Amino acid sequence: MTVTMWEVRAAPGRLDDLIAYVRGVLPTATLYRGTAEERLVAIFPADVAMPGPPAELVARAPHAWTFEQV
């Protein structure tokens, strides 16, 4: 199985809104929130396209990496 790990830093105070956005766009993604910073990580199948989030929800552009299960 190949997955994408997608990570983004939320704009200040907007992490819950960003989580809601990602859940709405990709409800099957596994989500993790940062414990020290307002970051969100989503893991989902690599063949799924994740649209860019609204600019007002993020502090910087998302980063994505693809991984294969071993």
N, CA, C and O atoms as a Tripos MOL2 file, in Angstrom:
@<TRIPOS>MOLECULE
protein
  280   279    70     0     0
PROTEIN
NO_CHARGES

@<TRIPOS>ATOM
      1 N           0.8450   -1.1770    0.0000 N.3       1 MET1
      2 CA          0.0000    0.0000    0.0000 C.3       1 MET1
      3 C           0.8900    1.2410    0.0000 C.2       1 MET1
      4 O           1.8880    1.3060    0.7190 O.2       1 MET1
      5 N           0.5190    2.2050   -0.8040 N.am      2 THR2
      6 CA          1.2240    3.4780   -0.8640 C.3       2 THR2
      7 C           0.3010    4.5620   -0.3200 C.2       2 THR2
      8 O          -0.8680    4.6430   -0.6970 O.2       2 THR2
      9 N           0.8380    5.3930    0.5690 N.am      3 VAL3
     10 CA          0.0490    6.4590    1.1820 C.3       3 VAL3
     11 C           0.7640    7.7880    1.0240 C.2       3 VAL3
     12 O           1.9680    7.8470    0.7760 O.2       3 VAL3
     13 N          -0.0050    8.8410    1.1750 N.am      4 THR4
     14 CA          0.5460   10.1920    1.2220 C.3       4 THR4
     15 C           0.4300   10.6950    2.6470 C.2       4 THR4
     16 O          -0.6080   10.5420    3.2910 O.2       4 THR4
     17 N           1.5050   11.2950    3.1340 N.am      5 MET5
     18 CA          1.4690   12.0070    4.4090 C.3       5 MET5
     19 C           1.4920   13.4910    4.0450 C.2       5 MET5
     20 O           2.4380   13.9810    3.4300 O.2       5 MET5
     21 N           0.4510   14.1780    4.4320 N.am      6 TRP6
     22 CA          0.2540   15.5890    4.0870 C.3       6 TRP6
     23 C           0.3110   16.3800    5.3850 C.2       6 TRP6
     24 O          -0.4250   16.0800    6.3250 O.2       6 TRP6
     25 N           1.1750   17.3870    5.4480 N.am      7 GLU7
     26 CA          1.3680   18.1340    6.6900 C.3       7 GLU7
     27 C           1.2500   19.6180    6.4040 C.2       7 GLU7
     28 O           1.7510   20.1130    5.3950 O.2       7 GLU7
     29 N           0.5720   20.3270    7.3170 N.am      8 VAL8
     30 CA          0.4030   21.7650    7.1460 C.3       8 VAL8
     31 C           0.3240   22.4440    8.5160 C.2       8 VAL8
     32 O          -0.2060   21.8790    9.4730 O.2       8 VAL8
     33 N           0.8510   23.6430    8.5920 N.am      9 ARG9
     34 CA          0.7380   24.4520    9.8130 C.3       9 ARG9
     35 C          -0.4580   25.3690    9.6650 C.2       9 ARG9
     36 O          -0.5750   26.1050    8.6850 O.2       9 ARG9
     37 N          -1.3380   25.3190   10.6390 N.am     10 ALA10
     38 CA         -2.5560   26.1370   10.6020 C.3      10 ALA10
     39 C          -2.2380   27.5930   10.9130 C.2      10 ALA10
     40 O          -1.2820   27.8980   11.6250 O.2      10 ALA10
     41 N          -3.0470   28.4750   10.3710 N.am     11 ALA11
     42 CA         -2.9670   29.8860   10.7520 C.3      11 ALA11
     43 C          -3.3260   29.9790   12.2380 C.2      11 ALA11
     44 O          -4.0800   29.1440   12.7380 O.2      11 ALA11
     45 N          -2.8040   30.9670   12.9410 N.am     12 PRO12
     46 CA         -3.0830   31.0750   14.3800 C.3      12 PRO12
     47 C          -4.5790   31.0130   14.6880 C.2      12 PRO12
     48 O          -5.3780   31.7610   14.1260 O.2      12 PRO12
     49 N          -4.9380   30.1020   15.5940 N.am     13 GLY13
     50 CA         -6.3160   29.9650   16.0260 C.3      13 GLY13
     51 C          -7.2410   29.2640   15.0400 C.2      13 GLY13
     52 O          -8.4510   29.2180   15.2660 O.2      13 GLY13
     53 N          -6.7010   28.7150   13.9490 N.am     14 ARG14
     54 CA         -7.5530   28.1300   12.8950 C.3      14 ARG14
     55 C          -7.4150   26.6160   12.7570 C.2      14 ARG14
     56 O          -7.9180   26.0440   11.7900 O.2      14 ARG14
     57 N          -6.7470   25.9560   13.7010 N.am     15 LEU15
     58 CA         -6.5400   24.5180   13.5670 C.3      15 LEU15
     59 C          -7.8550   23.7490   13.4990 C.2      15 LEU15
     60 O          -7.9970   22.8620   12.6580 O.2      15 LEU15
     61 N          -8.8110   24.0650   14.3560 N.am     16 ASP16
     62 CA        -10.0930   23.3540   14.3260 C.3      16 ASP16
     63 C         -10.8110   23.5520   12.9930 C.2      16 ASP16
     64 O         -11.4440   22.6260   12.4860 O.2      16 ASP16
     65 N         -10.7150   24.7510   12.4260 N.am     17 ASP17
     66 CA        -11.3210   25.0190   11.1180 C.3      17 ASP17
     67 C         -10.6170   24.2220   10.0220 C.2      17 ASP17
     68 O         -11.2630   23.7100    9.1080 O.2      17 ASP17
     69 N          -9.2980   24.1200   10.1160 N.am     18 LEU18
     70 CA         -8.5320   23.3540    9.1430 C.3      18 LEU18
     71 C          -8.8810   21.8700    9.2310 C.2      18 LEU18
     72 O          -9.0250   21.2040    8.2060 O.2      18 LEU18
     73 N          -9.0140   21.3560   10.4390 N.am     19 ILE19
     74 CA         -9.4190   19.9630   10.6310 C.3      19 ILE19
     75 C         -10.7920   19.7290    9.9950 C.2      19 ILE19
     76 O         -10.9880   18.7400    9.2880 O.2      19 ILE19
     77 N         -11.7230   20.6190   10.2400 N.am     20 ALA20
     78 CA        -13.0680   20.4830    9.6650 C.3      20 ALA20
     79 C         -13.0100   20.5110    8.1400 C.2      20 ALA20
     80 O         -13.7150   19.7460    7.4810 O.2      20 ALA20
     81 N         -12.1870   21.3750    7.5790 N.am     21 TYR21
     82 CA        -12.0430   21.4440    6.1280 C.3      21 TYR21
     83 C         -11.5410   20.1080    5.5710 C.2      21 TYR21
     84 O         -12.1180   19.5610    4.6310 O.2      21 TYR21
     85 N         -10.4590   19.5920    6.1640 N.am     22 VAL22
     86 CA         -9.8740   18.3440    5.6620 C.3      22 VAL22
     87 C         -10.8600   17.1910    5.8280 C.2      22 VAL22
     88 O         -10.9840   16.3620    4.9270 O.2      22 VAL22
     89 N         -11.5540   17.1210    6.9420 N.am     23 ARG23
     90 CA        -12.5700   16.0700    7.1340 C.3      23 ARG23
     91 C         -13.6700   16.1530    6.0790 C.2      23 ARG23
     92 O         -14.1790   15.1270    5.6270 O.2      23 ARG23
     93 N         -14.0340   17.3670    5.6910 N.am     24 GLY24
     94 CA        -15.0590   17.5440    4.6770 C.3      24 GLY24
     95 C         -14.5980   17.1520    3.2850 C.2      24 GLY24
     96 O         -15.3760   16.6160    2.4970 O.2      24 GLY24
     97 N         -13.3360   17.4180    2.9820 N.am     25 VAL25
     98 CA        -12.7870   17.1240    1.6570 C.3      25 VAL25
     99 C         -12.3670   15.6560    1.5460 C.2      25 VAL25
    100 O         -12.5480   15.0250    0.5040 O.2      25 VAL25
    101 N         -11.8110   15.1270    2.6250 N.am     26 LEU26
    102 CA        -11.2540   13.7740    2.5930 C.3      26 LEU26
    103 C         -11.6390   13.0350    3.8730 C.2      26 LEU26
    104 O         -10.7980   12.8480    4.7520 O.2      26 LEU26
    105 N         -12.8960   12.6150    3.9870 N.am     27 PRO27
    106 CA        -13.3920   12.0420    5.2440 C.3      27 PRO27
    107 C         -12.7230   10.7380    5.6690 C.2      27 PRO27
    108 O         -12.8100   10.3610    6.8380 O.2      27 PRO27
    109 N         -12.0590   10.0460    4.7490 N.am     28 THR28
    110 CA        -11.4150    8.7810    5.1090 C.3      28 THR28
    111 C          -9.9720    8.9450    5.5770 C.2      28 THR28
    112 O          -9.3460    7.9660    5.9840 O.2      28 THR28
    113 N          -9.4370   10.1510    5.5270 N.am     29 ALA29
    114 CA         -8.0510   10.3760    5.9580 C.3      29 ALA29
    115 C          -7.9140   10.1480    7.4600 C.2      29 ALA29
    116 O          -8.8310   10.4190    8.2350 O.2      29 ALA29
    117 N          -6.7540    9.6480    7.8470 N.am     30 THR30
    118 CA         -6.4050    9.5510    9.2640 C.3      30 THR30
    119 C          -5.7310   10.8700    9.6220 C.2      30 THR30
    120 O          -4.7630   11.2700    8.9750 O.2      30 THR30
    121 N          -6.2420   11.5470   10.6540 N.am     31 LEU31
    122 CA         -5.7410   12.8730   11.0120 C.3      31 LEU31
    123 C          -5.0280   12.8510   12.3520 C.2      31 LEU31
    124 O          -5.4190   12.1360   13.2750 O.2      31 LEU31
    125 N          -3.9710   13.6530   12.4370 N.am     32 TYR32
    126 CA         -3.2200   13.8500   13.6750 C.3      32 TYR32
    127 C          -3.0070   15.3370   13.8610 C.2      32 TYR32
    128 O          -2.6530   16.0430   12.9170 O.2      32 TYR32
    129 N          -3.2230   15.8160   15.0790 N.am     33 ARG33
    130 CA         -2.9610   17.2290   15.3680 C.3      33 ARG33
    131 C          -1.6650   17.3200   16.1480 C.2      33 ARG33
    132 O          -1.3290   16.4240   16.9230 O.2      33 ARG33
    133 N          -0.9360   18.4100   15.9380 N.am     34 GLY34
    134 CA          0.3080   18.6320   16.6660 C.3      34 GLY34
    135 C           0.0360   18.8710   18.1370 C.2      34 GLY34
    136 O          -1.0070   19.4140   18.4990 O.2      34 GLY34
    137 N           0.9660   18.4690   18.9830 N.am     35 THR35
    138 CA          0.7980   18.6810   20.4190 C.3      35 THR35
    139 C           1.4760   19.9560   20.8900 C.2      35 THR35
    140 O           1.0920   20.5130   21.9190 O.2      35 THR35
    141 N           2.4760   20.4280   20.1570 N.am     36 ALA36
    142 CA          3.1900   21.6330   20.5730 C.3      36 ALA36
    143 C           2.8750   22.8350   19.6800 C.2      36 ALA36
    144 O           2.9970   23.9820   20.1100 O.2      36 ALA36
    145 N           2.4740   22.5710   18.4510 N.am     37 GLU37
    146 CA          2.1840   23.6400   17.5050 C.3      37 GLU37
    147 C           0.8740   23.3290   16.7920 C.2      37 GLU37
    148 O           0.3840   22.2010   16.8450 O.2      37 GLU37
    149 N           0.3230   24.3100   16.1420 N.am     38 GLU38
    150 CA         -0.9310   24.1130   15.4090 C.3      38 GLU38
    151 C          -0.6290   23.5190   14.0340 C.2      38 GLU38
    152 O          -0.6540   24.2050   13.0120 O.2      38 GLU38
    153 N          -0.3430   22.2200   14.0510 N.am     39 ARG39
    154 CA         -0.0400   21.4980   12.8140 C.3      39 ARG39
    155 C          -1.0330   20.3600   12.6400 C.2      39 ARG39
    156 O          -1.5660   19.8190   13.6080 O.2      39 ARG39
    157 N          -1.2640   20.0170   11.3930 N.am     40 LEU40
    158 CA         -2.1560   18.9250   11.0680 C.3      40 LEU40
    159 C          -1.4450   17.9960   10.0990 C.2      40 LEU40
    160 O          -0.8330   18.4420    9.1290 O.2      40 LEU40
    161 N          -1.5300   16.7000   10.3700 N.am     41 VAL41
    162 CA         -1.0080   15.6770    9.4690 C.3      41 VAL41
    163 C          -2.1890   14.8090    9.0590 C.2      41 VAL41
    164 O          -2.9740   14.3660    9.8970 O.2      41 VAL41
    165 N          -2.2990   14.5750    7.7630 N.am     42 ALA42
    166 CA         -3.3210   13.6780    7.2180 C.3      42 ALA42
    167 C          -2.6140   12.5630    6.4720 C.2      42 ALA42
    168 O          -1.6620   12.8100    5.7320 O.2      42 ALA42
    169 N          -3.0800   11.3400    6.6640 N.am     43 ILE43
    170 CA         -2.5470   10.1950    5.9350 C.3      43 ILE43
    171 C          -3.7020    9.5780    5.1640 C.2      43 ILE43
    172 O          -4.7590    9.2860    5.7230 O.2      43 ILE43
    173 N          -3.4780    9.3860    3.8660 N.am     44 PHE44
    174 CA         -4.5380    8.8870    2.9930 C.3      44 PHE44
    175 C          -3.9090    8.1660    1.8050 C.2      44 PHE44
    176 O          -2.7180    8.3400    1.5470 O.2      44 PHE44
    177 N          -4.6840    7.3570    1.0750 N.am     45 PRO45
    178 CA         -4.1330    6.6320   -0.0740 C.3      45 PRO45
    179 C          -3.4890    7.5790   -1.0830 C.2      45 PRO45
    180 O          -3.9990    8.6680   -1.3460 O.2      45 PRO45
    181 N          -2.3650    7.1450   -1.6390 N.am     46 ALA46
    182 CA         -1.5860    8.0040   -2.5340 C.3      46 ALA46
    183 C          -2.3150    8.3280   -3.8260 C.2      46 ALA46
    184 O          -1.9840    9.3170   -4.4810 O.2      46 ALA46
    185 N          -3.2970    7.5250   -4.2110 N.am     47 ASP47
    186 CA         -3.9960    7.7950   -5.4600 C.3      47 ASP47
    187 C          -5.1370    8.8050   -5.2930 C.2      47 ASP47
    188 O          -5.8860    9.0600   -6.2360 O.2      47 ASP47
    189 N          -5.2640    9.3720   -4.1030 N.am     48 VAL48
    190 CA         -6.2950   10.3760   -3.8210 C.3      48 VAL48
    191 C          -5.6580   11.7600   -3.8930 C.2      48 VAL48
    192 O          -4.5870   11.9820   -3.3270 O.2      48 VAL48
    193 N          -6.3020   12.6790   -4.5770 N.am     49 ALA49
    194 CA         -5.7900   14.0470   -4.6820 C.3      49 ALA49
    195 C          -6.3440   14.8890   -3.5410 C.2      49 ALA49
    196 O          -7.5450   14.8730   -3.2710 O.2      49 ALA49
    197 N          -5.4760   15.6110   -2.8870 N.am     50 MET50
    198 CA         -5.8750   16.5090   -1.8040 C.3      50 MET50
    199 C          -5.7930   17.9320   -2.3220 C.2      50 MET50
    200 O          -4.6960   18.4120   -2.6080 O.2      50 MET50
    201 N          -6.9260   18.6290   -2.4520 N.am     51 PRO51
    202 CA         -6.8730   20.0210   -2.9270 C.3      51 PRO51
    203 C          -6.2250   20.9150   -1.8800 C.2      51 PRO51
    204 O          -6.2650   20.6210   -0.6860 O.2      51 PRO51
    205 N          -5.6410   21.9850   -2.3300 N.am     52 GLY52
    206 CA         -5.0370   22.9280   -1.4070 C.3      52 GLY52
    207 C          -6.0820   23.5520   -0.5050 C.2      52 GLY52
    208 O          -7.1800   23.8680   -0.9640 O.2      52 GLY52
    209 N          -5.7660   23.7350    0.7700 N.am     53 PRO53
    210 CA         -6.7260   24.3370    1.6910 C.3      53 PRO53
    211 C          -6.8700   25.8370    1.4380 C.2      53 PRO53
    212 O          -5.9920   26.4490    0.8300 O.2      53 PRO53
    213 N          -7.9650   26.4300    1.8980 N.am     54 PRO54
    214 CA         -8.1290   27.8810    1.7660 C.3      54 PRO54
    215 C          -6.9720   28.6180    2.4520 C.2      54 PRO54
    216 O          -6.5550   28.2500    3.5500 O.2      54 PRO54
    217 N          -6.4740   29.6360    1.8070 N.am     55 ALA55
    218 CA         -5.3010   30.3620    2.2950 C.3      55 ALA55
    219 C          -5.4790   30.9060    3.7120 C.2      55 ALA55
    220 O          -4.5080   30.9900    4.4650 O.2      55 ALA55
    221 N          -6.7040   31.2770    4.0840 N.am     56 GLU56
    222 CA         -6.9100   31.8600    5.4110 C.3      56 GLU56
    223 C          -6.7840   30.8350    6.5390 C.2      56 GLU56
    224 O          -6.7210   31.2090    7.7100 O.2      56 GLU56
    225 N          -6.7460   29.5490    6.1930 N.am     57 LEU57
    226 CA         -6.6340   28.5010    7.2230 C.3      57 LEU57
    227 C          -5.2010   28.0760    7.5050 C.2      57 LEU57
    228 O          -4.9450   27.3920    8.4960 O.2      57 LEU57
    229 N          -4.2600   28.4710    6.6500 N.am     58 VAL58
    230 CA         -2.8980   27.9660    6.7780 C.3      58 VAL58
    231 C          -1.8760   29.0800    6.9600 C.2      58 VAL58
    232 O          -2.0480   30.2000    6.4790 O.2      58 VAL58
    233 N          -0.8040   28.7340    7.6730 N.am     59 ALA59
    234 CA          0.2920   29.6830    7.8780 C.3      59 ALA59
    235 C           1.3350   29.5620    6.7820 C.2      59 ALA59
    236 O           2.1120   30.4880    6.5510 O.2      59 ALA59
    237 N           1.3520   28.4110    6.1030 N.am     60 ARG60
    238 CA          2.2590   28.1940    4.9810 C.3      60 ARG60
    239 C           1.6840   27.0730    4.1290 C.2      60 ARG60
    240 O           0.7730   26.3620    4.5530 O.2      60 ARG60
    241 N           2.2140   26.9230    2.9430 N.am     61 ALA61
    242 CA          1.7180   25.8830    2.0380 C.3      61 ALA61
    243 C           1.9580   24.4880    2.6210 C.2      61 ALA61
    244 O           2.9550   24.2750    3.3120 O.2      61 ALA61
    245 N           1.0630   23.5430    2.3550 N.am     62 PRO62
    246 CA          1.2440   22.1720    2.8410 C.3      62 PRO62
    247 C           2.4490   21.4860    2.1920 C.2      62 PRO62
    248 O           2.8970   21.8690    1.1110 O.2      62 PRO62
    249 N           2.9510   20.4810    2.8710 N.am     63 HIS63
    250 CA          4.0010   19.6130    2.3400 C.3      63 HIS63
    251 C           3.4220   18.2110    2.2600 C.2      63 HIS63
    252 O           2.5850   17.8350    3.0800 O.2      63 HIS63
    253 N           3.8640   17.4380    1.2790 N.am     64 ALA64
    254 CA          3.3630   16.0740    1.1380 C.3      64 ALA64
    255 C           4.5100   15.1440    0.7630 C.2      64 ALA64
    256 O           5.4070   15.5070    0.0010 O.2      64 ALA64
    257 N           4.4590   13.9400    1.3170 N.am     65 TRP65
    258 CA          5.4300   12.8880    1.0300 C.3      65 TRP65
    259 C           4.6660   11.6050    0.7750 C.2      65 TRP65
    260 O           3.5990   11.3870    1.3500 O.2      65 TRP65
    261 N           5.2050   10.7580   -0.0810 N.am     66 THR66
    262 CA          4.5940    9.4790   -0.3810 C.3      66 THR66
    263 C           5.4250    8.3670    0.2550 C.2      66 THR66
    264 O           6.6550    8.3760    0.1960 O.2      66 THR66
    265 N           4.7260    7.4100    0.8630 N.am     67 PHE67
    266 CA          5.3850    6.2940    1.5360 C.3      67 PHE67
    267 C           4.7970    4.9770    1.0760 C.2      67 PHE67
    268 O           3.6090    4.8920    0.7650 O.2      67 PHE67
    269 N           5.6280    3.9500    1.0340 N.am     68 GLU68
    270 CA          5.1780    2.5910    0.7610 C.3      68 GLU68
    271 C           5.2770    1.7830    2.0350 C.2      68 GLU68
    272 O           6.2510    1.8970    2.7780 O.2      68 GLU68
    273 N           4.2660    0.9650    2.2890 N.am     69 GLN69
    274 CA          4.2590    0.1200    3.4700 C.3      69 GLN69
    275 C           5.3210   -0.9690    3.3230 C.2      69 GLN69
    276 O           5.4930   -1.5350    2.2430 O.2      69 GLN69
    277 N           6.0280   -1.2580    4.4090 N.am     70 VAL70
    278 CA          7.0440   -2.3270    4.3890 C.3      70 VAL70
    279 C           6.6960   -3.3960    5.4070 C.2      70 VAL70
    280 O           7.4250   -4.3790    5.5450 O.2      70 VAL70
@<TRIPOS>BOND
     1     1     2 1
     2     2     3 1
     3     3     4 2
     4     3     5 am
     5     5     6 1
     6     6     7 1
     7     7     8 2
     8     7     9 am
     9     9    10 1
    10    10    11 1
    11    11    12 2
    12    11    13 am
    13    13    14 1
    14    14    15 1
    15    15    16 2
    16    15    17 am
    17    17    18 1
    18    18    19 1
    19    19    20 2
    20    19    21 am
    21    21    22 1
    22    22    23 1
    23    23    24 2
    24    23    25 am
    25    25    26 1
    26    26    27 1
    27    27    28 2
    28    27    29 am
    29    29    30 1
    30    30    31 1
    31    31    32 2
    32    31    33 am
    33    33    34 1
    34    34    35 1
    35    35    36 2
    36    35    37 am
    37    37    38 1
    38    38    39 1
    39    39    40 2
    40    39    41 am
    41    41    42 1
    42    42    43 1
    43    43    44 2
    44    43    45 am
    45    45    46 1
    46    46    47 1
    47    47    48 2
    48    47    49 am
    49    49    50 1
    50    50    51 1
    51    51    52 2
    52    51    53 am
    53    53    54 1
    54    54    55 1
    55    55    56 2
    56    55    57 am
    57    57    58 1
    58    58    59 1
    59    59    60 2
    60    59    61 am
    61    61    62 1
    62    62    63 1
    63    63    64 2
    64    63    65 am
    65    65    66 1
    66    66    67 1
    67    67    68 2
    68    67    69 am
    69    69    70 1
    70    70    71 1
    71    71    72 2
    72    71    73 am
    73    73    74 1
    74    74    75 1
    75    75    76 2
    76    75    77 am
    77    77    78 1
    78    78    79 1
    79    79    80 2
    80    79    81 am
    81    81    82 1
    82    82    83 1
    83    83    84 2
    84    83    85 am
    85    85    86 1
    86    86    87 1
    87    87    88 2
    88    87    89 am
    89    89    90 1
    90    90    91 1
    91    91    92 2
    92    91    93 am
    93    93    94 1
    94    94    95 1
    95    95    96 2
    96    95    97 am
    97    97    98 1
    98    98    99 1
    99    99   100 2
   100    99   101 am
   101   101   102 1
   102   102   103 1
   103   103   104 2
   104   103   105 am
   105   105   106 1
   106   106   107 1
   107   107   108 2
   108   107   109 am
   109   109   110 1
   110   110   111 1
   111   111   112 2
   112   111   113 am
   113   113   114 1
   114   114   115 1
   115   115   116 2
   116   115   117 am
   117   117   118 1
   118   118   119 1
   119   119   120 2
   120   119   121 am
   121   121   122 1
   122   122   123 1
   123   123   124 2
   124   123   125 am
   125   125   126 1
   126   126   127 1
   127   127   128 2
   128   127   129 am
   129   129   130 1
   130   130   131 1
   131   131   132 2
   132   131   133 am
   133   133   134 1
   134   134   135 1
   135   135   136 2
   136   135   137 am
   137   137   138 1
   138   138   139 1
   139   139   140 2
   140   139   141 am
   141   141   142 1
   142   142   143 1
   143   143   144 2
   144   143   145 am
   145   145   146 1
   146   146   147 1
   147   147   148 2
   148   147   149 am
   149   149   150 1
   150   150   151 1
   151   151   152 2
   152   151   153 am
   153   153   154 1
   154   154   155 1
   155   155   156 2
   156   155   157 am
   157   157   158 1
   158   158   159 1
   159   159   160 2
   160   159   161 am
   161   161   162 1
   162   162   163 1
   163   163   164 2
   164   163   165 am
   165   165   166 1
   166   166   167 1
   167   167   168 2
   168   167   169 am
   169   169   170 1
   170   170   171 1
   171   171   172 2
   172   171   173 am
   173   173   174 1
   174   174   175 1
   175   175   176 2
   176   175   177 am
   177   177   178 1
   178   178   179 1
   179   179   180 2
   180   179   181 am
   181   181   182 1
   182   182   183 1
   183   183   184 2
   184   183   185 am
   185   185   186 1
   186   186   187 1
   187   187   188 2
   188   187   189 am
   189   189   190 1
   190   190   191 1
   191   191   192 2
   192   191   193 am
   193   193   194 1
   194   194   195 1
   195   195   196 2
   196   195   197 am
   197   197   198 1
   198   198   199 1
   199   199   200 2
   200   199   201 am
   201   201   202 1
   202   202   203 1
   203   203   204 2
   204   203   205 am
   205   205   206 1
   206   206   207 1
   207   207   208 2
   208   207   209 am
   209   209   210 1
   210   210   211 1
   211   211   212 2
   212   211   213 am
   213   213   214 1
   214   214   215 1
   215   215   216 2
   216   215   217 am
   217   217   218 1
   218   218   219 1
   219   219   220 2
   220   219   221 am
   221   221   222 1
   222   222   223 1
   223   223   224 2
   224   223   225 am
   225   225   226 1
   226   226   227 1
   227   227   228 2
   228   227   229 am
   229   229   230 1
   230   230   231 1
   231   231   232 2
   232   231   233 am
   233   233   234 1
   234   234   235 1
   235   235   236 2
   236   235   237 am
   237   237   238 1
   238   238   239 1
   239   239   240 2
   240   239   241 am
   241   241   242 1
   242   242   243 1
   243   243   244 2
   244   243   245 am
   245   245   246 1
   246   246   247 1
   247   247   248 2
   248   247   249 am
   249   249   250 1
   250   250   251 1
   251   251   252 2
   252   251   253 am
   253   253   254 1
   254   254   255 1
   255   255   256 2
   256   255   257 am
   257   257   258 1
   258   258   259 1
   259   259   260 2
   260   259   261 am
   261   261   262 1
   262   262   263 1
   263   263   264 2
   264   263   265 am
   265   265   266 1
   266   266   267 1
   267   267   268 2
   268   267   269 am
   269   269   270 1
   270   270   271 1
   271   271   272 2
   272   271   273 am
   273   273   274 1
   274   274   275 1
   275   275   276 2
   276   275   277 am
   277   277   278 1
   278   278   279 1
   279   279   280 2
@<TRIPOS>SUBSTRUCTURE
     1 MET1         2 RESIDUE 1 A MET
     2 THR2         6 RESIDUE 1 A THR
     3 VAL3        10 RESIDUE 1 A VAL
     4 THR4        14 RESIDUE 1 A THR
     5 MET5        18 RESIDUE 1 A MET
     6 TRP6        22 RESIDUE 1 A TRP
     7 GLU7        26 RESIDUE 1 A GLU
     8 VAL8        30 RESIDUE 1 A VAL
     9 ARG9        34 RESIDUE 1 A ARG
    10 ALA10       38 RESIDUE 1 A ALA
    11 ALA11       42 RESIDUE 1 A ALA
    12 PRO12       46 RESIDUE 1 A PRO
    13 GLY13       50 RESIDUE 1 A GLY
    14 ARG14       54 RESIDUE 1 A ARG
    15 LEU15       58 RESIDUE 1 A LEU
    16 ASP16       62 RESIDUE 1 A ASP
    17 ASP17       66 RESIDUE 1 A ASP
    18 LEU18       70 RESIDUE 1 A LEU
    19 ILE19       74 RESIDUE 1 A ILE
    20 ALA20       78 RESIDUE 1 A ALA
    21 TYR21       82 RESIDUE 1 A TYR
    22 VAL22       86 RESIDUE 1 A VAL
    23 ARG23       90 RESIDUE 1 A ARG
    24 GLY24       94 RESIDUE 1 A GLY
    25 VAL25       98 RESIDUE 1 A VAL
    26 LEU26      102 RESIDUE 1 A LEU
    27 PRO27      106 RESIDUE 1 A PRO
    28 THR28      110 RESIDUE 1 A THR
    29 ALA29      114 RESIDUE 1 A ALA
    30 THR30      118 RESIDUE 1 A THR
    31 LEU31      122 RESIDUE 1 A LEU
    32 TYR32      126 RESIDUE 1 A TYR
    33 ARG33      130 RESIDUE 1 A ARG
    34 GLY34      134 RESIDUE 1 A GLY
    35 THR35      138 RESIDUE 1 A THR
    36 ALA36      142 RESIDUE 1 A ALA
    37 GLU37      146 RESIDUE 1 A GLU
    38 GLU38      150 RESIDUE 1 A GLU
    39 ARG39      154 RESIDUE 1 A ARG
    40 LEU40      158 RESIDUE 1 A LEU
    41 VAL41      162 RESIDUE 1 A VAL
    42 ALA42      166 RESIDUE 1 A ALA
    43 ILE43      170 RESIDUE 1 A ILE
    44 PHE44      174 RESIDUE 1 A PHE
    45 PRO45      178 RESIDUE 1 A PRO
    46 ALA46      182 RESIDUE 1 A ALA
    47 ASP47      186 RESIDUE 1 A ASP
    48 VAL48      190 RESIDUE 1 A VAL
    49 ALA49      194 RESIDUE 1 A ALA
    50 MET50      198 RESIDUE 1 A MET
    51 PRO51      202 RESIDUE 1 A PRO
    52 GLY52      206 RESIDUE 1 A GLY
    53 PRO53      210 RESIDUE 1 A PRO
    54 PRO54      214 RESIDUE 1 A PRO
    55 ALA55      218 RESIDUE 1 A ALA
    56 GLU56      222 RESIDUE 1 A GLU
    57 LEU57      226 RESIDUE 1 A LEU
    58 VAL58      230 RESIDUE 1 A VAL
    59 ALA59      234 RESIDUE 1 A ALA
    60 ARG60      238 RESIDUE 1 A ARG
    61 ALA61      242 RESIDUE 1 A ALA
    62 PRO62      246 RESIDUE 1 A PRO
    63 HIS63      250 RESIDUE 1 A HIS
    64 ALA64      254 RESIDUE 1 A ALA
    65 TRP65      258 RESIDUE 1 A TRP
    66 THR66      262 RESIDUE 1 A THR
    67 PHE67      266 RESIDUE 1 A PHE
    68 GLU68      270 RESIDUE 1 A GLU
    69 GLN69      274 RESIDUE 1 A GLN
    70 VAL70      278 RESIDUE 1 A VAL
